[in-house]
Amino acid sequence: MGQVPASPNAHAYYWRQRDRGKCHNAALRQLANRLVGSTLHGCLKTGTRYDEATAWSHHAELATG
């Protein structure tokens, strides 16, 4: 099995998907969709650099709230 990215937030997102019953490949697809669909698109749209805290802030709030 491949490695989940070194990002602790991406790693946590992957495992949340697994906990919801997604298989490894489906969880990786969800993670890729999150990174490319939302994060990369937002960076390109606003012309900003990737920021780990900003990219995962919504998911961090869900985990703690």
Predicted model as a PDB file, atoms N, CA, C, CB and O in Angstrom, pLDDT in the B-factor column:
MODEL        1                                                                  
ATOM      1  N   MET A   1       0.849  -1.170   0.000  1.00 47.00           N  
ATOM      2  CA  MET A   1       0.000   0.000   0.000  1.00 47.00           C  
ATOM      3  C   MET A   1       0.895   1.233   0.000  1.00 47.00           C  
ATOM      4  CB  MET A   1      -0.966  -0.002   1.220  1.00 47.00           C  
ATOM      5  O   MET A   1       1.919   1.265   0.683  1.00 47.00           O  
ATOM      6  N   GLY A   2       0.501   2.261  -0.778  1.00 56.00           N  
ATOM      7  CA  GLY A   2       1.272   3.493  -0.867  1.00 56.00           C  
ATOM      8  C   GLY A   2       1.139   4.330   0.391  1.00 56.00           C  
ATOM      9  O   GLY A   2       0.293   4.074   1.248  1.00 56.00           O  
ATOM     10  N   GLN A   3       1.979   5.315   0.478  1.00 57.00           N  
ATOM     11  CA  GLN A   3       1.975   6.215   1.631  1.00 57.00           C  
ATOM     12  C   GLN A   3       0.970   7.348   1.430  1.00 57.00           C  
ATOM     13  CB  GLN A   3       3.382   6.790   1.870  1.00 57.00           C  
ATOM     14  O   GLN A   3       0.818   7.873   0.327  1.00 57.00           O  
ATOM     15  N   VAL A   4       0.304   7.704   2.493  1.00 48.00           N  
ATOM     16  CA  VAL A   4      -0.530   8.894   2.501  1.00 48.00           C  
ATOM     17  C   VAL A   4       0.426  10.068   2.660  1.00 48.00           C  
ATOM     18  CB  VAL A   4      -1.626   8.854   3.653  1.00 48.00           C  
ATOM     19  O   VAL A   4       1.450   9.933   3.329  1.00 48.00           O  
ATOM     20  N   PRO A   5       0.118  11.216   2.062  1.00 56.00           N  
ATOM     21  CA  PRO A   5       1.045  12.350   2.147  1.00 56.00           C  
ATOM     22  C   PRO A   5       1.494  12.676   3.570  1.00 56.00           C  
ATOM     23  CB  PRO A   5       0.405  13.564   1.548  1.00 56.00           C  
ATOM     24  O   PRO A   5       0.817  12.340   4.542  1.00 56.00           O  
ATOM     25  N   ALA A   6       2.642  13.333   3.672  1.00 75.00           N  
ATOM     26  CA  ALA A   6       3.220  13.678   4.969  1.00 75.00           C  
ATOM     27  C   ALA A   6       2.373  14.676   5.746  1.00 75.00           C  
ATOM     28  CB  ALA A   6       4.604  14.235   4.780  1.00 75.00           C  
ATOM     29  O   ALA A   6       2.590  14.859   6.944  1.00 75.00           O  
ATOM     30  N   SER A   7       1.434  15.314   5.107  1.00 82.00           N  
ATOM     31  CA  SER A   7       0.561  16.267   5.780  1.00 82.00           C  
ATOM     32  C   SER A   7      -0.274  15.561   6.843  1.00 82.00           C  
ATOM     33  CB  SER A   7      -0.351  16.977   4.765  1.00 82.00           C  
ATOM     34  O   SER A   7      -1.009  14.625   6.527  1.00 82.00           O  
ATOM     35  N   PRO A   8      -0.173  15.994   8.093  1.00 85.00           N  
ATOM     36  CA  PRO A   8      -0.984  15.359   9.136  1.00 85.00           C  
ATOM     37  C   PRO A   8      -2.479  15.532   8.868  1.00 85.00           C  
ATOM     38  CB  PRO A   8      -0.630  15.940  10.508  1.00 85.00           C  
ATOM     39  O   PRO A   8      -3.275  14.649   9.190  1.00 85.00           O  
ATOM     40  N   ASN A   9      -2.856  16.653   8.287  1.00 85.00           N  
ATOM     41  CA  ASN A   9      -4.269  16.888   7.989  1.00 85.00           C  
ATOM     42  C   ASN A   9      -4.759  15.987   6.866  1.00 85.00           C  
ATOM     43  CB  ASN A   9      -4.497  18.348   7.619  1.00 85.00           C  
ATOM     44  O   ASN A   9      -5.864  15.450   6.938  1.00 85.00           O  
ATOM     45  N   ALA A  10      -3.947  15.817   5.833  1.00 87.00           N  
ATOM     46  CA  ALA A  10      -4.308  14.915   4.743  1.00 87.00           C  
ATOM     47  C   ALA A  10      -4.392  13.481   5.262  1.00 87.00           C  
ATOM     48  CB  ALA A  10      -3.285  15.015   3.587  1.00 87.00           C  
ATOM     49  O   ALA A  10      -5.284  12.722   4.885  1.00 87.00           O  
ATOM     50  N   HIS A  11      -3.460  13.132   6.120  1.00 88.00           N  
ATOM     51  CA  HIS A  11      -3.448  11.793   6.715  1.00 88.00           C  
ATOM     52  C   HIS A  11      -4.732  11.562   7.518  1.00 88.00           C  
ATOM     53  CB  HIS A  11      -2.202  11.607   7.622  1.00 88.00           C  
ATOM     54  O   HIS A  11      -5.359  10.508   7.408  1.00 88.00           O  
ATOM     55  N   ALA A  12      -5.111  12.543   8.315  1.00 89.00           N  
ATOM     56  CA  ALA A  12      -6.328  12.434   9.123  1.00 89.00           C  
ATOM     57  C   ALA A  12      -7.566  12.349   8.228  1.00 89.00           C  
ATOM     58  CB  ALA A  12      -6.447  13.635  10.084  1.00 89.00           C  
ATOM     59  O   ALA A  12      -8.489  11.587   8.515  1.00 89.00           O  
ATOM     60  N   TYR A  13      -7.585  13.127   7.150  1.00 91.00           N  
ATOM     61  CA  TYR A  13      -8.709  13.102   6.219  1.00 91.00           C  
ATOM     62  C   TYR A  13      -8.837  11.711   5.592  1.00 91.00           C  
ATOM     63  CB  TYR A  13      -8.532  14.182   5.119  1.00 91.00           C  
ATOM     64  O   TYR A  13      -9.935  11.163   5.491  1.00 91.00           O  
ATOM     65  N   TYR A  14      -7.700  11.149   5.176  1.00 92.00           N  
ATOM     66  CA  TYR A  14      -7.684   9.802   4.613  1.00 92.00           C  
ATOM     67  C   TYR A  14      -8.293   8.812   5.608  1.00 92.00           C  
ATOM     68  CB  TYR A  14      -6.241   9.382   4.243  1.00 92.00           C  
ATOM     69  O   TYR A  14      -9.148   8.009   5.233  1.00 92.00           O  
ATOM     70  N   TRP A  15      -7.864   8.860   6.862  1.00 94.00           N  
ATOM     71  CA  TRP A  15      -8.356   7.900   7.840  1.00 94.00           C  
ATOM     72  C   TRP A  15      -9.809   8.140   8.209  1.00 94.00           C  
ATOM     73  CB  TRP A  15      -7.506   7.948   9.078  1.00 94.00           C  
ATOM     74  O   TRP A  15     -10.512   7.194   8.565  1.00 94.00           O  
ATOM     75  N   ARG A  16     -10.280   9.382   8.134  1.00 94.00           N  
ATOM     76  CA  ARG A  16     -11.716   9.626   8.335  1.00 94.00           C  
ATOM     77  C   ARG A  16     -12.513   8.942   7.241  1.00 94.00           C  
ATOM     78  CB  ARG A  16     -12.027  11.144   8.355  1.00 94.00           C  
ATOM     79  O   ARG A  16     -13.579   8.386   7.505  1.00 94.00           O  
ATOM     80  N   GLN A  17     -12.008   8.975   6.014  1.00 96.00           N  
ATOM     81  CA  GLN A  17     -12.677   8.298   4.908  1.00 96.00           C  
ATOM     82  C   GLN A  17     -12.685   6.790   5.136  1.00 96.00           C  
ATOM     83  CB  GLN A  17     -11.991   8.635   3.572  1.00 96.00           C  
ATOM     84  O   GLN A  17     -13.692   6.124   4.898  1.00 96.00           O  
ATOM     85  N   ARG A  18     -11.559   6.261   5.597  1.00 96.00           N  
ATOM     86  CA  ARG A  18     -11.478   4.816   5.875  1.00 96.00           C  
ATOM     87  C   ARG A  18     -12.451   4.435   6.982  1.00 96.00           C  
ATOM     88  CB  ARG A  18     -10.036   4.411   6.272  1.00 96.00           C  
ATOM     89  O   ARG A  18     -13.116   3.402   6.905  1.00 96.00           O  
ATOM     90  N   ASP A  19     -12.530   5.285   8.025  1.00 97.00           N  
ATOM     91  CA  ASP A  19     -13.451   5.018   9.126  1.00 97.00           C  
ATOM     92  C   ASP A  19     -14.904   5.023   8.672  1.00 97.00           C  
ATOM     93  CB  ASP A  19     -13.255   6.039  10.225  1.00 97.00           C  
ATOM     94  O   ASP A  19     -15.755   4.386   9.293  1.00 97.00           O  
ATOM     95  N   ARG A  20     -15.186   5.734   7.598  1.00 97.00           N  
ATOM     96  CA  ARG A  20     -16.540   5.777   7.039  1.00 97.00           C  
ATOM     97  C   ARG A  20     -16.818   4.585   6.124  1.00 97.00           C  
ATOM     98  CB  ARG A  20     -16.747   7.078   6.268  1.00 97.00           C  
ATOM     99  O   ARG A  20     -17.881   4.499   5.509  1.00 97.00           O  
ATOM    100  N   GLY A  21     -15.857   3.671   6.042  1.00 97.00           N  
ATOM    101  CA  GLY A  21     -16.075   2.458   5.274  1.00 97.00           C  
ATOM    102  C   GLY A  21     -15.520   2.478   3.858  1.00 97.00           C  
ATOM    103  O   GLY A  21     -15.738   1.531   3.101  1.00 97.00           O  
ATOM    104  N   LYS A  22     -14.812   3.530   3.484  1.00 97.00           N  
ATOM    105  CA  LYS A  22     -14.221   3.597   2.150  1.00 97.00           C  
ATOM    106  C   LYS A  22     -13.016   2.670   2.085  1.00 97.00           C  
ATOM    107  CB  LYS A  22     -13.815   5.050   1.792  1.00 97.00           C  
ATOM    108  O   LYS A  22     -12.254   2.561   3.045  1.00 97.00           O  
ATOM    109  N   CYS A  23     -12.847   2.000   0.940  1.00 97.00           N  
ATOM    110  CA  CYS A  23     -11.648   1.189   0.748  1.00 97.00           C  
ATOM    111  C   CYS A  23     -10.469   2.131   0.500  1.00 97.00           C  
ATOM    112  CB  CYS A  23     -11.826   0.176  -0.443  1.00 97.00           C  
ATOM    113  O   CYS A  23     -10.655   3.334   0.317  1.00 97.00           O  
ATOM    114  N   HIS A  24      -9.266   1.579   0.495  1.00 96.00           N  
ATOM    115  CA  HIS A  24      -8.053   2.382   0.335  1.00 96.00           C  
ATOM    116  C   HIS A  24      -8.123   3.268  -0.912  1.00 96.00           C  
ATOM    117  CB  HIS A  24      -6.826   1.471   0.261  1.00 96.00           C  
ATOM    118  O   HIS A  24      -7.881   4.472  -0.832  1.00 96.00           O  
ATOM    119  N   ASN A  25      -8.454   2.674  -2.063  1.00 97.00           N  
ATOM    120  CA  ASN A  25      -8.488   3.444  -3.308  1.00 97.00           C  
ATOM    121  C   ASN A  25      -9.537   4.547  -3.279  1.00 97.00           C  
ATOM    122  CB  ASN A  25      -8.754   2.524  -4.481  1.00 97.00           C  
ATOM    123  O   ASN A  25      -9.286   5.656  -3.750  1.00 97.00           O  
ATOM    124  N   ALA A  26     -10.698   4.253  -2.733  1.00 97.00           N  
ATOM    125  CA  ALA A  26     -11.752   5.267  -2.644  1.00 97.00           C  
ATOM    126  C   ALA A  26     -11.337   6.399  -1.708  1.00 97.00           C  
ATOM    127  CB  ALA A  26     -13.069   4.635  -2.157  1.00 97.00           C  
ATOM    128  O   ALA A  26     -11.608   7.567  -1.988  1.00 97.00           O  
ATOM    129  N   ALA A  27     -10.683   6.060  -0.602  1.00 96.00           N  
ATOM    130  CA  ALA A  27     -10.216   7.085   0.328  1.00 96.00           C  
ATOM    131  C   ALA A  27      -9.156   7.972  -0.327  1.00 96.00           C  
ATOM    132  CB  ALA A  27      -9.652   6.437   1.602  1.00 96.00           C  
ATOM    133  O   ALA A  27      -9.153   9.186  -0.127  1.00 96.00           O  
ATOM    134  N   LEU A  28      -8.259   7.369  -1.109  1.00 94.00           N  
ATOM    135  CA  LEU A  28      -7.260   8.163  -1.835  1.00 94.00           C  
ATOM    136  C   LEU A  28      -7.912   9.069  -2.869  1.00 94.00           C  
ATOM    137  CB  LEU A  28      -6.246   7.247  -2.516  1.00 94.00           C  
ATOM    138  O   LEU A  28      -7.490  10.211  -3.048  1.00 94.00           O  
ATOM    139  N   ARG A  29      -8.941   8.566  -3.554  1.00 95.00           N  
ATOM    140  CA  ARG A  29      -9.656   9.406  -4.527  1.00 95.00           C  
ATOM    141  C   ARG A  29     -10.307  10.595  -3.833  1.00 95.00           C  
ATOM    142  CB  ARG A  29     -10.725   8.582  -5.277  1.00 95.00           C  
ATOM    143  O   ARG A  29     -10.254  11.717  -4.337  1.00 95.00           O  
ATOM    144  N   GLN A  30     -10.922  10.351  -2.676  1.00 93.00           N  
ATOM    145  CA  GLN A  30     -11.540  11.440  -1.915  1.00 93.00           C  
ATOM    146  C   GLN A  30     -10.500  12.476  -1.525  1.00 93.00           C  
ATOM    147  CB  GLN A  30     -12.242  10.896  -0.661  1.00 93.00           C  
ATOM    148  O   GLN A  30     -10.739  13.679  -1.630  1.00 93.00           O  
ATOM    149  N   LEU A  31      -9.346  12.003  -1.074  1.00 92.00           N  
ATOM    150  CA  LEU A  31      -8.265  12.906  -0.687  1.00 92.00           C  
ATOM    151  C   LEU A  31      -7.774  13.706  -1.891  1.00 92.00           C  
ATOM    152  CB  LEU A  31      -7.102  12.117  -0.061  1.00 92.00           C  
ATOM    153  O   LEU A  31      -7.576  14.917  -1.797  1.00 92.00           O  
ATOM    154  N   ALA A  32      -7.580  13.033  -3.014  1.00 90.00           N  
ATOM    155  CA  ALA A  32      -7.141  13.719  -4.233  1.00 90.00           C  
ATOM    156  C   ALA A  32      -8.173  14.752  -4.668  1.00 90.00           C  
ATOM    157  CB  ALA A  32      -6.894  12.705  -5.368  1.00 90.00           C  
ATOM    158  O   ALA A  32      -7.816  15.864  -5.060  1.00 90.00           O  
ATOM    159  N   ASN A  33      -9.440  14.389  -4.600  1.00 89.00           N  
ATOM    160  CA  ASN A  33     -10.493  15.345  -4.967  1.00 89.00           C  
ATOM    161  C   ASN A  33     -10.456  16.561  -4.060  1.00 89.00           C  
ATOM    162  CB  ASN A  33     -11.877  14.680  -4.900  1.00 89.00           C  
ATOM    163  O   ASN A  33     -10.649  17.689  -4.515  1.00 89.00           O  
ATOM    164  N   ARG A  34     -10.212  16.338  -2.789  1.00 86.00           N  
ATOM    165  CA  ARG A  34     -10.141  17.445  -1.823  1.00 86.00           C  
ATOM    166  C   ARG A  34      -8.959  18.355  -2.146  1.00 86.00           C  
ATOM    167  CB  ARG A  34     -10.019  16.904  -0.374  1.00 86.00           C  
ATOM    168  O   ARG A  34      -9.087  19.579  -2.170  1.00 86.00           O  
ATOM    169  N   LEU A  35      -7.804  17.733  -2.394  1.00 84.00           N  
ATOM    170  CA  LEU A  35      -6.599  18.520  -2.653  1.00 84.00           C  
ATOM    171  C   LEU A  35      -6.683  19.267  -3.974  1.00 84.00           C  
ATOM    172  CB  LEU A  35      -5.376  17.623  -2.650  1.00 84.00           C  
ATOM    173  O   LEU A  35      -6.357  20.453  -4.036  1.00 84.00           O  
ATOM    174  N   VAL A  36      -7.110  18.600  -5.016  1.00 84.00           N  
ATOM    175  CA  VAL A  36      -7.145  19.224  -6.338  1.00 84.00           C  
ATOM    176  C   VAL A  36      -8.399  20.074  -6.504  1.00 84.00           C  
ATOM    177  CB  VAL A  36      -7.081  18.156  -7.439  1.00 84.00           C  
ATOM    178  O   VAL A  36      -8.328  21.224  -6.938  1.00 84.00           O  
ATOM    179  N   GLY A  37      -9.537  19.505  -6.160  1.00 82.00           N  
ATOM    180  CA  GLY A  37     -10.801  20.187  -6.401  1.00 82.00           C  
ATOM    181  C   GLY A  37     -10.967  21.464  -5.616  1.00 82.00           C  
ATOM    182  O   GLY A  37     -11.386  22.481  -6.168  1.00 82.00           O  
ATOM    183  N   SER A  38     -10.651  21.430  -4.356  1.00 78.00           N  
ATOM    184  CA  SER A  38     -10.862  22.607  -3.515  1.00 78.00           C  
ATOM    185  C   SER A  38      -9.587  23.399  -3.309  1.00 78.00           C  
ATOM    186  CB  SER A  38     -11.424  22.198  -2.177  1.00 78.00           C  
ATOM    187  O   SER A  38      -9.545  24.600  -3.575  1.00 78.00           O  
ATOM    188  N   THR A  39      -8.562  22.737  -2.843  1.00 82.00           N  
ATOM    189  CA  THR A  39      -7.351  23.427  -2.418  1.00 82.00           C  
ATOM    190  C   THR A  39      -6.590  24.028  -3.583  1.00 82.00           C  
ATOM    191  CB  THR A  39      -6.457  22.482  -1.665  1.00 82.00           C  
ATOM    192  O   THR A  39      -6.331  25.232  -3.598  1.00 82.00           O  
ATOM    193  N   LEU A  40      -6.231  23.216  -4.552  1.00 84.00           N  
ATOM    194  CA  LEU A  40      -5.466  23.723  -5.690  1.00 84.00           C  
ATOM    195  C   LEU A  40      -6.273  24.745  -6.470  1.00 84.00           C  
ATOM    196  CB  LEU A  40      -5.043  22.576  -6.610  1.00 84.00           C  
ATOM    197  O   LEU A  40      -5.743  25.777  -6.881  1.00 84.00           O  
ATOM    198  N   HIS A  41      -7.547  24.465  -6.673  1.00 83.00           N  
ATOM    199  CA  HIS A  41      -8.395  25.411  -7.396  1.00 83.00           C  
ATOM    200  C   HIS A  41      -8.426  26.761  -6.683  1.00 83.00           C  
ATOM    201  CB  HIS A  41      -9.821  24.853  -7.543  1.00 83.00           C  
ATOM    202  O   HIS A  41      -8.332  27.809  -7.322  1.00 83.00           O  
ATOM    203  N   GLY A  42      -8.559  26.733  -5.359  1.00 83.00           N  
ATOM    204  CA  GLY A  42      -8.572  27.976  -4.588  1.00 83.00           C  
ATOM    205  C   GLY A  42      -7.264  28.733  -4.691  1.00 83.00           C  
ATOM    206  O   GLY A  42      -7.264  29.959  -4.806  1.00 83.00           O  
ATOM    207  N   CYS A  43      -6.148  28.018  -4.652  1.00 87.00           N  
ATOM    208  CA  CYS A  43      -4.838  28.666  -4.782  1.00 87.00           C  
ATOM    209  C   CYS A  43      -4.700  29.323  -6.152  1.00 87.00           C  
ATOM    210  CB  CYS A  43      -3.701  27.644  -4.564  1.00 87.00           C  
ATOM    211  O   CYS A  43      -4.245  30.462  -6.256  1.00 87.00           O  
ATOM    212  N   LEU A  44      -5.089  28.611  -7.191  1.00 89.00           N  
ATOM    213  CA  LEU A  44      -4.988  29.164  -8.540  1.00 89.00           C  
ATOM    214  C   LEU A  44      -5.927  30.342  -8.731  1.00 89.00           C  
ATOM    215  CB  LEU A  44      -5.288  28.092  -9.575  1.00 89.00           C  
ATOM    216  O   LEU A  44      -5.561  31.334  -9.362  1.00 89.00           O  
ATOM    217  N   LYS A  45      -7.121  30.240  -8.196  1.00 90.00           N  
ATOM    218  CA  LYS A  45      -8.129  31.300  -8.348  1.00 90.00           C  
ATOM    219  C   LYS A  45      -7.698  32.590  -7.654  1.00 90.00           C  
ATOM    220  CB  LYS A  45      -9.478  30.835  -7.785  1.00 90.00           C  
ATOM    221  O   LYS A  45      -7.887  33.684  -8.186  1.00 90.00           O  
ATOM    222  N   THR A  46      -7.117  32.453  -6.461  1.00 90.00           N  
ATOM    223  CA  THR A  46      -6.749  33.640  -5.693  1.00 90.00           C  
ATOM    224  C   THR A  46      -5.291  34.043  -5.875  1.00 90.00           C  
ATOM    225  CB  THR A  46      -7.021  33.404  -4.237  1.00 90.00           C  
ATOM    226  O   THR A  46      -4.880  35.104  -5.406  1.00 90.00           O  
ATOM    227  N   GLY A  47      -4.502  33.203  -6.555  1.00 91.00           N  
ATOM    228  CA  GLY A  47      -3.093  33.514  -6.764  1.00 91.00           C  
ATOM    229  C   GLY A  47      -2.265  33.423  -5.492  1.00 91.00           C  
ATOM    230  O   GLY A  47      -1.266  34.127  -5.340  1.00 91.00           O  
ATOM    231  N   THR A  48      -2.683  32.555  -4.581  1.00 88.00           N  
ATOM    232  CA  THR A  48      -1.953  32.405  -3.322  1.00 88.00           C  
ATOM    233  C   THR A  48      -1.231  31.063  -3.279  1.00 88.00           C  
ATOM    234  CB  THR A  48      -2.910  32.535  -2.123  1.00 88.00           C  
ATOM    235  O   THR A  48      -1.572  30.132  -4.009  1.00 88.00           O  
ATOM    236  N   ARG A  49      -0.231  30.984  -2.411  1.00 88.00           N  
ATOM    237  CA  ARG A  49       0.499  29.733  -2.213  1.00 88.00           C  
ATOM    238  C   ARG A  49      -0.298  28.813  -1.298  1.00 88.00           C  
ATOM    239  CB  ARG A  49       1.905  30.001  -1.622  1.00 88.00           C  
ATOM    240  O   ARG A  49      -1.123  29.253  -0.497  1.00 88.00           O  
ATOM    241  N   TYR A  50      -0.023  27.532  -1.446  1.00 82.00           N  
ATOM    242  CA  TYR A  50      -0.658  26.540  -0.586  1.00 82.00           C  
ATOM    243  C   TYR A  50      -0.254  26.777   0.860  1.00 82.00           C  
ATOM    244  CB  TYR A  50      -0.282  25.109  -1.026  1.00 82.00           C  
ATOM    245  O   TYR A  50       0.925  26.953   1.166  1.00 82.00           O  
ATOM    246  N   ASP A  51      -1.230  26.781   1.735  1.00 81.00           N  
ATOM    247  CA  ASP A  51      -0.985  26.916   3.170  1.00 81.00           C  
ATOM    248  C   ASP A  51      -1.742  25.803   3.881  1.00 81.00           C  
ATOM    249  CB  ASP A  51      -1.423  28.330   3.700  1.00 81.00           C  
ATOM    250  O   ASP A  51      -2.969  25.728   3.811  1.00 81.00           O  
ATOM    251  N   GLU A  52      -1.011  24.957   4.555  1.00 81.00           N  
ATOM    252  CA  GLU A  52      -1.588  23.785   5.236  1.00 81.00           C  
ATOM    253  C   GLU A  52      -2.724  24.188   6.178  1.00 81.00           C  
ATOM    254  CB  GLU A  52      -0.498  23.037   6.024  1.00 81.00           C  
ATOM    255  O   GLU A  52      -3.788  23.568   6.163  1.00 81.00           O  
ATOM    256  N   ALA A  53      -2.513  25.195   6.977  1.00 81.00           N  
ATOM    257  CA  ALA A  53      -3.518  25.603   7.965  1.00 81.00           C  
ATOM    258  C   ALA A  53      -4.793  26.100   7.288  1.00 81.00           C  
ATOM    259  CB  ALA A  53      -2.952  26.697   8.881  1.00 81.00           C  
ATOM    260  O   ALA A  53      -5.896  25.780   7.732  1.00 81.00           O  
ATOM    261  N   THR A  54      -4.649  26.867   6.234  1.00 80.00           N  
ATOM    262  CA  THR A  54      -5.814  27.385   5.520  1.00 80.00           C  
ATOM    263  C   THR A  54      -6.535  26.266   4.774  1.00 80.00           C  
ATOM    264  CB  THR A  54      -5.396  28.490   4.540  1.00 80.00           C  
ATOM    265  O   THR A  54      -7.764  26.195   4.785  1.00 80.00           O  
ATOM    266  N   ALA A  55      -5.776  25.409   4.138  1.00 78.00           N  
ATOM    267  CA  ALA A  55      -6.363  24.357   3.317  1.00 78.00           C  
ATOM    268  C   ALA A  55      -7.240  23.404   4.128  1.00 78.00           C  
ATOM    269  CB  ALA A  55      -5.270  23.578   2.624  1.00 78.00           C  
ATOM    270  O   ALA A  55      -8.246  22.904   3.624  1.00 78.00           O  
ATOM    271  N   TRP A  56      -6.870  23.158   5.354  1.00 79.00           N  
ATOM    272  CA  TRP A  56      -7.578  22.169   6.156  1.00 79.00           C  
ATOM    273  C   TRP A  56      -8.340  22.791   7.317  1.00 79.00           C  
ATOM    274  CB  TRP A  56      -6.609  21.147   6.681  1.00 79.00           C  
ATOM    275  O   TRP A  56      -8.831  22.063   8.180  1.00 79.00           O  
ATOM    276  N   SER A  57      -8.453  24.109   7.365  1.00 80.00           N  
ATOM    277  CA  SER A  57      -9.089  24.758   8.515  1.00 80.00           C  
ATOM    278  C   SER A  57     -10.527  24.296   8.726  1.00 80.00           C  
ATOM    279  CB  SER A  57      -9.062  26.263   8.339  1.00 80.00           C  
ATOM    280  O   SER A  57     -10.946  24.106   9.867  1.00 80.00           O  
ATOM    281  N   HIS A  58     -11.279  24.115   7.670  1.00 72.00           N  
ATOM    282  CA  HIS A  58     -12.670  23.678   7.805  1.00 72.00           C  
ATOM    283  C   HIS A  58     -12.733  22.287   8.435  1.00 72.00           C  
ATOM    284  CB  HIS A  58     -13.375  23.675   6.429  1.00 72.00           C  
ATOM    285  O   HIS A  58     -13.578  22.030   9.293  1.00 72.00           O  
ATOM    286  N   HIS A  59     -11.850  21.400   8.018  1.00 65.00           N  
ATOM    287  CA  HIS A  59     -11.853  20.038   8.551  1.00 65.00           C  
ATOM    288  C   HIS A  59     -11.349  20.002   9.987  1.00 65.00           C  
ATOM    289  CB  HIS A  59     -10.997  19.126   7.678  1.00 65.00           C  
ATOM    290  O   HIS A  59     -11.784  19.159  10.771  1.00 65.00           O  
ATOM    291  N   ALA A  60     -10.450  20.895  10.339  1.00 56.00           N  
ATOM    292  CA  ALA A  60      -9.976  20.971  11.720  1.00 56.00           C  
ATOM    293  C   ALA A  60     -11.107  21.424  12.632  1.00 56.00           C  
ATOM    294  CB  ALA A  60      -8.772  21.931  11.837  1.00 56.00           C  
ATOM    295  O   ALA A  60     -11.234  20.934  13.754  1.00 56.00           O  
ATOM    296  N   GLU A  61     -11.939  22.368  12.154  1.00 51.00           N  
ATOM    297  CA  GLU A  61     -13.079  22.837  12.944  1.00 51.00           C  
ATOM    298  C   GLU A  61     -14.088  21.715  13.140  1.00 51.00           C  
ATOM    299  CB  GLU A  61     -13.751  24.044  12.266  1.00 51.00           C  
ATOM    300  O   GLU A  61     -14.676  21.588  14.214  1.00 51.00           O  
ATOM    301  N   LEU A  62     -14.294  20.896  12.102  1.00 51.00           N  
ATOM    302  CA  LEU A  62     -15.218  19.784  12.231  1.00 51.00           C  
ATOM    303  C   LEU A  62     -14.735  18.757  13.245  1.00 51.00           C  
ATOM    304  CB  LEU A  62     -15.425  19.125  10.890  1.00 51.00           C  
ATOM    305  O   LEU A  62     -15.529  18.181  13.988  1.00 51.00           O  
ATOM    306  N   ALA A  63     -13.425  18.534  13.268  1.00 50.00           N  
ATOM    307  CA  ALA A  63     -12.852  17.544  14.183  1.00 50.00           C  
ATOM    308  C   ALA A  63     -12.948  18.001  15.635  1.00 50.00           C  
ATOM    309  CB  ALA A  63     -11.394  17.270  13.819  1.00 50.00           C  
ATOM    310  O   ALA A  63     -13.125  17.183  16.538  1.00 50.00           O  
ATOM    311  N   THR A  64     -12.830  19.306  15.856  1.00 48.00           N  
ATOM    312  CA  THR A  64     -12.834  19.807  17.232  1.00 48.00           C  
ATOM    313  C   THR A  64     -14.223  20.269  17.670  1.00 48.00           C  
ATOM    314  CB  THR A  64     -11.843  20.955  17.372  1.00 48.00           C  
ATOM    315  O   THR A  64     -14.496  20.340  18.868  1.00 48.00           O  
ATOM    316  N   GLY A  65     -15.093  20.579  16.729  1.00 45.00           N  
ATOM    317  CA  GLY A  65     -16.393  21.144  17.094  1.00 45.00           C  
ATOM    318  C   GLY A  65     -17.447  20.194  17.087  1.00 45.00           C  
ATOM    319  O   GLY A  65     -18.592  20.541  17.376  1.00 45.00           O  
TER     320      GLY A  65                                                      
ENDMDL                                                                          
END                                                                             
